[in-house]
Amino acid sequence: MNYLIINSHPYDESFTCHMIKEIYNILTEENIVTNINLIKDEFDPVMRPNDLKLWSIGQTESELILEYQNHIKNADVIIIPFPIWWGLPPAILKGFFDKVFLPNFAYKFNEHGQMEGNLFDKKAIVITTMETPKDIFNTYMNDPISGSILKNTLTKCGIEVMKYIQIDKITSGGKEYTTAVMDDVIKFFKNIK
């Protein structure tokens, strides 16, 4: 299997980055794993006028974006772990979707003007970390990640979301809680390799 991990967390010592290292180590035992680090790559998430002009015809001048698209083409499973800030992913990850998931690459429009995904041979595992308790995030806040990332981005582009893991109370849960959560994540990835 060919796995792609997309890291958008700016702090190397975070729970999310530690989890990415664990996942990488597990999967590389028997698979090909590519790790995109948007922060270290200094990816520019801002859609500038020329970016938008080229976006409208499914093109880009960025070699980095073309490299990212190539990694996506080669991946069987895309792993997207990220923190939730203000109910949403980091801006750099949103910019990644805006600028990398171009028309004709990730999707096309049919004769009725509806989006049709081009990435049907891909699966995704989405892992979110947040302080907000899951029950509040999912009910009171209506789980905005499920709508914006899972349904309106990945699924629309044809990517099957095979697993959505929500990790809450990332600060207030304490060491014992985060250790148990990490153990669950490790167990999950050991079972899918």
C-alpha positions in Angstrom: 0.0 0.0 0.0 1.0 3.6 -0.7 0.2 6.0 2.1 0.3 9.8 2.1 0.4 11.8 5.4 -0.5 15.5 5.2 0.9 17.4 8.2 -0.4 20.9 8.8 0.6 21.3 12.5 3.1 24.1 13.2 4.5 22.7 16.4 6.8 19.6 16.2 6.3 18.8 19.9 2.5 18.7 19.7 0.4 15.6 20.2 -0.6 15.7 16.6 3.0 15.7 15.4 4.0 12.9 17.8 1.0 10.9 16.5 2.2 11.4 12.9 5.6 10.1 13.8 4.0 7.0 15.4 1.8 6.4 12.4 4.7 6.9 10.0 6.9 4.4 11.9 4.1 1.8 12.0 3.2 2.1 8.3 6.7 2.2 6.9 7.4 -1.4 8.2 5.5 -2.8 5.3 4.3 0.1 3.1 5.5 3.1 1.1 4.8 6.2 3.1 5.2 9.8 1.9 4.9 12.6 4.4 4.0 16.1 3.3 4.8 18.8 5.9 3.0 22.0 4.8 4.8 24.1 7.4 8.4 22.9 6.6 7.6 23.2 2.9 6.5 26.8 3.6 3.3 26.2 1.5 1.5 29.4 0.8 -2.2 28.8 1.5 -3.3 32.2 0.1 -5.2 32.1 -3.2 -3.6 35.1 -5.1 -5.1 36.6 -8.2 -2.9 34.7 -10.6 -3.5 31.4 -8.7 -7.3 32.0 -9.1 -7.0 32.8 -12.8 -5.1 29.5 -13.4 -7.3 27.6 -10.9 -10.3 28.4 -13.2 -8.7 26.3 -16.0 -7.3 23.6 -13.6 -3.7 24.8 -13.7 -1.0 26.1 -11.5 2.5 27.6 -11.8 3.6 26.1 -8.5 6.1 23.2 -8.7 5.2 22.4 -5.1 1.5 22.0 -5.9 2.4 19.7 -8.9 4.6 17.7 -6.5 1.7 17.4 -4.0 -0.7 16.3 -6.8 1.8 13.6 -7.8 1.9 12.3 -4.2 -1.9 12.2 -4.2 -2.0 10.3 -7.5 0.5 7.7 -6.1 -1.4 7.3 -2.8 -3.9 4.6 -2.0 -4.7 6.1 1.4 -4.4 9.7 2.4 -4.0 10.4 6.1 -5.0 13.8 7.3 -4.3 14.5 11.0 -4.9 18.1 12.1 -5.9 20.3 15.1 -9.2 22.1 15.1 -9.0 25.8 15.8 -12.2 27.8 16.1 -14.1 24.8 14.8 -12.1 24.5 11.6 -8.8 23.1 10.3 -5.7 25.3 10.2 -5.7 27.9 7.4 -2.7 26.2 5.7 -4.7 22.9 5.3 -7.7 24.8 3.9 -5.4 26.5 1.5 -3.9 23.1 0.5 -7.4 21.9 -0.5 -8.2 25.2 -2.3 -4.9 25.2 -4.3 -4.1 21.5 -4.8 -7.5 20.0 -5.4 -7.8 21.7 -8.8 -10.5 21.3 -11.4 -9.6 18.4 -13.8 -7.2 17.0 -11.2 -9.5 16.3 -8.2 -12.9 16.8 -9.9 -14.7 17.9 -13.1 -18.1 19.4 -13.9 -20.5 17.3 -15.8 -22.9 18.5 -18.5 -25.4 19.7 -15.8 -22.7 21.7 -14.0 -22.5 19.3 -11.1 -19.1 18.3 -9.6 -17.9 14.8 -10.2 -14.9 13.4 -8.4 -11.8 12.2 -10.2 -10.1 10.5 -7.2 -12.3 7.5 -6.8 -9.4 5.1 -6.3 -8.3 7.0 -3.1 -9.3 6.5 0.5 -8.8 8.9 3.5 -8.3 8.6 7.2 -9.1 11.9 8.9 -7.9 12.5 12.5 -8.8 15.7 14.4 -7.5 16.9 17.7 -9.3 19.5 19.8 -10.0 20.7 23.3 -13.7 20.8 22.9 -15.5 17.7 24.1 -16.8 15.5 21.2 -20.4 15.6 22.3 -20.4 19.4 22.3 -18.5 19.6 19.0 -20.8 17.1 17.3 -24.2 18.3 18.6 -24.0 21.9 19.6 -21.4 22.8 16.9 -22.8 20.3 14.3 -19.4 18.8 13.6 -18.3 21.3 10.9 -15.4 19.0 9.9 -17.8 16.3 8.8 -19.5 18.8 6.4 -16.6 20.9 5.2 -13.8 18.4 4.9 -15.3 14.9 4.8 -18.4 15.6 2.6 -17.8 18.8 0.7 -14.1 18.2 0.0 -13.0 14.6 0.1 -16.2 12.8 -0.8 -17.0 15.4 -3.6 -13.6 14.6 -5.1 -14.4 10.9 -5.0 -12.2 10.0 -2.0 -13.8 7.4 0.3 -13.4 8.4 4.0 -12.6 5.1 5.6 -12.2 6.4 9.1 -12.8 9.7 11.0 -11.1 9.8 14.4 -12.0 12.6 16.7 -9.6 13.2 19.7 -11.0 15.6 22.2 -9.9 17.1 25.5 -6.3 17.3 24.1 -5.1 19.6 26.9 -7.6 19.0 29.8 -7.7 15.2 29.4 -4.3 14.8 31.1 -1.4 12.4 30.5 -3.2 9.2 31.2 -6.0 10.1 28.8 -3.8 11.2 25.9 -1.6 8.1 26.4 -4.7 5.9 26.1 -5.9 7.8 23.0 -2.5 7.4 21.4 -2.5 3.7 22.2 -5.9 3.4 20.4 -4.5 5.2 17.3 -1.5 3.0 17.3 -3.7 -0.1 17.5 -5.8 1.1 14.7 -2.9 1.6 12.4 -1.2 -1.6 13.3 -4.4 -3.4 12.3 -4.7 -1.8 8.9 -1.1 -2.2 7.6 
